[in-house]
């Protein structure tokens, strides 16, 4: 409680210091003043709000969540009809947010790592191109980039009739991207089960191989045996069950492409914008992380006879990761929060659905609180997970 | 073995290695070192040859510059920069009265001048306050009018670049004192104050800016006494200030944490109280080392002001979209978007270069 942190406390009060100079008492008074002021302000705001709500005869409370929404949602991971409730509409929005964020995080990480390493390339041209990418994407507002991509997708891409087909079966047009998917078959279930088991087996093998390396010094062979353990049993089961593989390929019917899976132009533009923008930031983090590992580490590894790839994998990257992980986490969080810009291009994410709900019901306080609470929860979950991961890879000092 | 250690004849001189000034030597060292890099170089060169000449043809040789009609643009195969010539007043100044648009122009000059003067380290101190008060004062007199014979212009007509700059500059300026209090509060030993600061910072940093802007535009009017109407720009500005304060507080906290404990102890030994210690000893040092990250926060804020377009404020982005609402010119959206992308890019790029320069020049001092 002591203000000065000097260990002065009640003792000094008794030794002749007047009470209002006692740091402990001053601390208590300061906090009481702050709390009283805060309560007064909050009370004033709440009072105004209640008066205003009464005047506009808006009912408060979350009962509107059970009412019929009455609007359609363009893309939904779970079935949604206009007769469903607002609550379900918000859930659809949340799932859409999570979908675009997760895919965006994967793409941004892949692109960011490649560009970050490219900036360090000894090839002048590669390094220059990568730094142009970083300087351009980081210095233009994301919203503007989103509008740009969205207008490109919806205006410059050909109409469905003359859709681009870069790879047979993959159709790109004004109305989005359509691609083939595997038609589900009951026999796929055991194949997937075997695959899951083999992945576990492969990791057991890896642990075993590492233990043998510690005991005998034999360098383990990992890549091919692990691939074999993962793929072969599943492949065998797949062939034994008669290899039922049917692709649902988009096909042009009279007006439209039918079949296959599809993503909307809104999703495409949002995913493109988010990944390209965030990749620029991740690239800088990766670059500075690798640069932060002293050159002596690489030299020492070379002196010990590590090959170039092993130097990177065993010596440099584990150290660089410790520097890279924390800021990357906050970029993942940023990407998730930035996915809320979907509302600007009409992708039905949480904020977009929440905004529609707000406008239809007039329940501003409730809708905004729901949105904020959900984002806050996502943020806390991601940072909790990344803190756990960070602790796992953090330097264990003796 | 031993006789080979000495040599009777002189070793013939080897050819001078190709130095870095020699283009062939440079290319060999930087473009064709190893088969992989050579392959990459060739691939990238091919890509550049494939992309760059058509782009230059589109952007320059086949483009339509100056004043032209949409039909002339459609006839040409290149870019239609005429859309910028036609719409630049709308893009830059929004719906501000046309004859009065010299005022936002000088308003931009005032704000940019204020920012440029702030870059000079000689003015870091009380002069900074004067510069910002003057810059913002001139800006508001010019934009709002009503004095000095300037006709009053209501804020719902403000727009374009001046609005974008105003939201960012006022955002950072008003957030700064709040951020200092929050940062000090977070490190305070008083439990309630530190809990409140942590709660505020984490809450704001955990939600997207757009939800705060929604809060500003939908909830702020409810918070006000009946009959009080707050200006739409002010609502967004409040949200931006709240947002910037949380991020800035974390940056300043980083600076506070970098200071050694001895500074606090020395100040206490001199008999300084809490505010004297913070104001005279701790903050001057902490703020100095946080200036580069503060500039970076400002760059982020400058980009984030574009989100006010979603709550229908005519900033640079929304003004451009309104300009593109003209069906005659709509198809030339790439040119219009490129135009404002360049504006944003120039501001952000030079600010980030300045921040990097500061980081280097400030790093010469002792840090911890």
Contacts between the chains, C-beta under 8 A, distances in Angstrom:
chain1	res1	chain2	res2	distance
A	1	B	189	6.7
A	1	B	190	6.9
A	1	B	191	7.8
A	2	B	189	6.7
A	3	B	189	7.0
A	3	B	190	7.6
A	3	B	274	5.3
A	4	B	268	5.4
A	4	B	273	7.8
A	4	B	274	6.8
A	5	B	189	6.2
A	5	B	264	7.0
A	5	B	268	7.8
A	6	B	268	5.4
A	27	B	189	7.5
A	27	B	190	5.1
A	30	B	190	6.5
A	30	B	193	7.2
A	31	B	190	5.2
A	31	B	191	7.7
A	31	B	192	4.4
A	31	B	193	5.9
A	34	B	192	6.8
A	34	B	193	6.0
A	34	B	196	7.2
A	35	B	192	6.2
A	38	B	196	7.3
A	45	B	223	4.6
A	48	B	222	7.1
A	48	B	223	5.5
A	48	B	224	6.0
A	48	B	225	5.4
A	48	B	226	7.4
A	49	B	222	4.8
A	49	B	223	5.9
A	51	B	225	7.8
A	51	B	226	5.8
A	52	B	221	7.6
A	52	B	222	4.8
A	52	B	224	7.8
A	52	B	226	6.2
A	53	B	222	6.8
A	55	B	226	6.3
A	121	B	37	7.6
A	121	B	40	7.9
A	122	B	30	7.1
A	122	B	33	6.0
A	122	B	37	6.6
A	123	B	30	6.9
A	123	B	31	6.3
A	123	B	33	7.6
A	123	B	37	4.4
A	123	B	40	5.5
A	123	B	41	6.1
A	124	B	30	3.8
A	124	B	31	5.9
A	125	B	31	6.1
A	125	B	40	7.5
A	125	B	41	5.5
A	125	B	44	5.1
A	125	B	45	7.4
A	126	B	37	7.8
A	126	B	40	5.7
A	126	B	41	7.9
A	126	B	44	6.7
A	129	B	44	6.6
A	135	B	349	6.4
A	136	B	345	7.1
A	138	B	348	7.6
A	138	B	352	7.7
A	139	B	299	7.7
A	139	B	303	7.9
A	139	B	344	6.9
A	139	B	345	4.8
A	139	B	348	3.7
A	139	B	349	4.9
A	139	B	352	6.8
A	140	B	303	7.5
A	140	B	341	5.1
A	140	B	344	5.4
A	140	B	345	5.6
A	140	B	348	7.4
A	141	B	303	4.0
A	141	B	304	7.3
A	141	B	306	4.0
A	141	B	317	7.1
A	141	B	344	5.8
A	142	B	303	7.1
A	142	B	306	8.0
A	143	B	306	4.5
A	143	B	307	6.0
A	143	B	309	6.6
A	143	B	310	7.6
A	143	B	317	6.1
A	144	B	306	6.0
A	144	B	317	5.7
A	144	B	337	6.8
A	144	B	340	6.7
A	144	B	341	6.1
A	144	B	344	6.6
A	147	B	317	7.1
A	147	B	321	7.1
A	147	B	337	6.7
A	148	B	334	7.8
A	148	B	337	5.0
A	148	B	341	7.4
A	151	B	333	5.0
A	151	B	334	7.8
A	151	B	337	7.3
A	152	B	334	7.6
A	155	B	331	7.3
A	155	B	333	7.0
A	337	B	207	7.2
A	337	B	208	4.0
A	337	B	209	7.8
A	338	B	208	7.0
A	340	B	208	4.0
A	340	B	210	4.8
A	340	B	211	7.0
A	341	B	210	6.8
A	341	B	307	7.2
A	341	B	310	7.6
A	343	B	210	6.7
A	343	B	310	6.1
A	344	B	309	7.2
A	344	B	310	5.2
A	351	B	208	7.0
A	351	B	210	5.8
A	351	B	211	6.7
A	351	B	214	7.8
A	355	B	214	7.0
A	358	B	214	7.4
A	358	B	218	6.7
A	364	B	214	7.9
A	364	B	218	3.8
A	364	B	219	5.6
A	364	B	222	6.9
A	365	B	219	6.0
A	365	B	222	7.1
A	368	B	211	6.1
A	368	B	214	5.4
A	368	B	215	5.2
A	368	B	218	6.6
A	368	B	219	6.2
A	371	B	207	7.6
A	371	B	211	5.0
A	371	B	214	7.6
A	372	B	203	7.8
A	372	B	207	4.6
A	372	B	211	5.3
A	372	B	215	7.9
A	375	B	206	6.2
A	375	B	207	4.6
A	375	B	208	6.0
A	375	B	211	6.7
A	376	B	203	6.7
A	376	B	206	4.2
A	376	B	207	5.9
A	379	B	205	7.6
A	379	B	206	3.9
A	379	B	207	7.7
A	380	B	206	6.8
